[in-house]
Amino acid sequence: MPIVLYALAGACLLAIFYTSQMLLHASLAIFGISIIYLAFKKSKKLVALGFALMMALIIVPLSKWYLPALLRESTHVIEDKIEAEFDVVISTLNQFFLNNSAALESLSLLIASEENFSEELYQAWMQQLLPEYRNNYLNIAISENLMAKHVYPINEANLSVLNRNLGETPGMGFIYKNVLASQQEGIIGPIELIQGVPGIIKVIPVPNSNGFIISGVLSLQSLKEQLLSLVPDSSMLSLSITGFSEPFFLIGQRPTEQSLHKTYRAQSISADIYLQSGLLDTIESRATLKSHGASFLAWLLLTIALSWQHYSIRQRDNQRLAILENERALIEAQRLGQLGSWRQAEPNVYMLSEPLQSLIDLHKEKISFADLSRLLHPKEKEQVLSVLEDLFSGRLTTISTQHRLKVAKKYRWFEHKIARTAQGELSGIVRDIHTIKSQERQVAKLEAFDPLTGASNRSHFQQLTTQNIATCERRNTALGLMIINVDDFRSINEKYNQSFGDELLKQMAIRLISTIRKTDFVARLGGDTFAIALIDVGTTSQSVLAVENILSKLKQPYNLSAEVYPQFTVGVALYPDDALDFETLLQRAEQTLLVAKSKKRGHYSYYSAELDSQTNRRQQILTNLPSALKNDHLYLVFQPRVSSTGEHSSLSMEALVRWQDPELGFVSPGEFIPIAEGTSLITDIGSWVMDAAFATMCEFKDQLPRGLSISINLSPKQLEDENLVANIKQLLKRYKVDARRIEFEVTEHSLAVESITVLNNMRELNEIGFKFALDDFGTGYSNLSMLQSLPLHVLKIDMSFIRNIGFSDKSNELVRAIIDLGHTLGLHTVAEGVETMEQVLFLEKLGCEELQGYYFYKPAPIQELLNRLS
């Protein structure tokens, strides 16, 4: 709304700018100021803009009224100067035209009085009347009955006029005839003469003569030059001369509106004179600029003064309001901040603020010291009274304490700050911190316990275990530290979902807490790993009973949205046998867990001194593996697979990686592959094997039996790699190998979870031409429906089944069932680990298509196999 009113006032100001009536200016100014006043009443916003418009509505009309008077005063001297210049111009014109006219009239009288007029006499008269130095006539011709008889001055142009009938002059002849007939003078021009200069032809009759007339061609060029020399450069002169024709501008062009004008008349000739001083414009501009500058300065100063005055008034008003508001806000802030204040009114009597009365639910303004002390919680009463005594005695001047007060039959926590003045009076501030105390307890719980399972977190577990180690040391008892890890927990998350996995962890924590003794405690160290501290476990054999009991409870099925049977691996270390502090004890329990998982999962294992050397060996392998990859310490050997019929010809061979380390010597793949699988190194090893196998096929493809393929093992991490297909395509392009001669072996463990990335990678590679073999079949948990949907071509039976052939009917039937299953799924079957003739004959009888093992070939470098394969 204010902006609309200010816009209307601005319109009044614009109207003043573009109008010139003083009465209208005054009306618009009063109307505009009234609008601004109304805007001030409605809103205090944009006040400075309102003051600026108000001052402009006052200053602008005054400036417009004052400016004309200032201009008149400023231009008075210039106008007097222009008047003097007019006089000079008129005087010059008067002298020019009268003198030249007088010469013709004198000549006319001489001719009229002379009976014997002749050429000689005419020339003599003219020399006396108009000597050459003051002659402005280009030609003075005397004609008789319109025939030119005499000319002056004598020159070629003038002589050409002699004996010419002037009455026949184009455009002028009628004037000559009219002068002869009427005996009245006539004017031709002003015109541009044939001599190239402006001029006037004056024609006068000779009285009492027989047809004599005088025509004088008067040049105006000398008049123009004379006038221009007389008028100063600061003035602009325009001069038009009129005879019996249109006005002729002798000097300048058509004048401007600012030019001053006067008219001069001499006989039949008139001259319009226009003068404009350049100084006049300058003086007017300066005067206008001075007026506008003074007006702007006055407007600016008045606007600033009024705005500052208004600001000062508003500031004082705001300060008064702020004081009142602060008083109200202080009370409200005490309420919102759950604060209250009190002061000592008289000995043992205290005045309570309104917020404090509400805070402690005691609705009276005064309270005695005895009443106040009865509100204190019994546990803090003695402490608070003791501190107050220090204040009363002057030993302390300020105190800050926390205690509980009884509020509506319940105790709440308060923070109490009390100060003693120099006069001995007391005052205090009380703050309700009951909620803060509750939050602190909650935060302490969050800092000590795992938010998902409610078990202790690692930090709290360390604190409790350290304390109990000290207790066991004093009692001379033992403490057992169990580290429990869920086997293949990642597979559970992938098969179901993360929420399912979280719920499983919660149920595990509940079982653990309900199984252990009250003196023991459980912690979640992170992910799928838990820890238990078994206090006062006695001997190692006694701790085994506790460990087995816990593990048996954990292995029972979990009925969630689906029934699951997770397996657990446990590492145990004992105080004081294995370590004397928490960090070492935890490290050795984790070390034991790691070794147990690498050997056989689903069991528990106790720390032993031998594990240290195993751990060192493991660490050395992890340290040397990157160097082995970089320096080609790895190499490939190949173990062919042979047909189970005929001459046992080789159909394929499996690429196997070996490591000869300069420091460690020969490192078995059974040792370094499981270690690498726990890190990203397994992917690097897999990439190296693929590159080396493709290079071998490229180099020896012409020496290998026709149709022989190479089988390459892919790790689970490689199968999960989204760039696997692209990397293999690059190998195909680099080594120009036929994809149909490459077979990839994947384990049941790789396919245990239905991963979209794994399925997509296998299908894309199959479309290119690669084949897939399912390795170590029977050792995992294969989903038969999933196997049916995968692009598999070969089923490899794990050697653990082959070794048991002939030992029992159950073992034989199990192998028979696996081969039948493979044939049912349309897969080519391969038996691994064939080492005896009995195994060969049994597998041939069952129709197993290929055999692989030491009975036929041991793994060897490709150069050693070439002769036998060919």
Salt bridges, closest charged atoms under 4 A:
ASP80 OD2 - HIS76 NE2 3.30
GLU83 OE1 - LYS262 NZ 2.75
GLU85 OE2 - LYS81 NZ 2.71
GLU119 OE1 - HIS150 ND1 2.36
GLU185 OE1 - LYS202 NZ 3.98
ASP272 OD1 - HIS261 NE2 3.06
ASP317 OD1 - ARG320 NH2 2.06
GLU325 OE1 - ARG328 NH2 2.55
GLU354 OE1 - ARG335 NH2 3.14
ASP361 OD1 - HIS363 NE2 3.25
ASP371 OD2 - LYS364 NZ 3.79
ASP371 OD1 - ARG374 NH2 2.07
GLU380 OE2 - ARG404 NH2 2.64
ASP390 OD1 - ARG395 NH2 2.58
GLU415 OE1 - ARG431 NH2 3.03
ASP432 OD2 - ARG412 NE 2.99
ASP450 OD2 - ARG524 NH1 3.23
ASP487 OD1 - LYS597 NZ 2.78
ASP488 OD1 - ARG601 NH1 3.15
GLU494 OE2 - ARG490 NH2 2.99
ASP520 OD1 - ARG517 NH2 2.90
ASP536 OD2 - ARG475 NH1 2.75
GLU590 OE2 - ARG458 NH2 3.49
GLU654 OE1 - LYS796 NZ 3.14
GLU671 OE2 - ARG617 NE 2.67
ASP691 OD2 - ARG734 NH1 2.71
GLU720 OE2 - ARG490 NH2 3.95
ASP738 OD2 - ARG740 NH2 3.08
GLU743 OE2 - ARG641 NH1 2.70
GLU745 OE2 - ARG641 NH1 3.90
GLU745 OE2 - LYS796 NZ 2.80
GLU813 OE1 - ARG816 NE 3.44
GLU832 OE2 - LYS796 NZ 3.34
GLU844 OE2 - HIS648 NE2 3.39
GLU849 OE2 - HIS823 NE2 3.05
GLU850 OE1 - ARG641 NE 3.28
GLU850 OE2 - HIS828 NE2 2.94
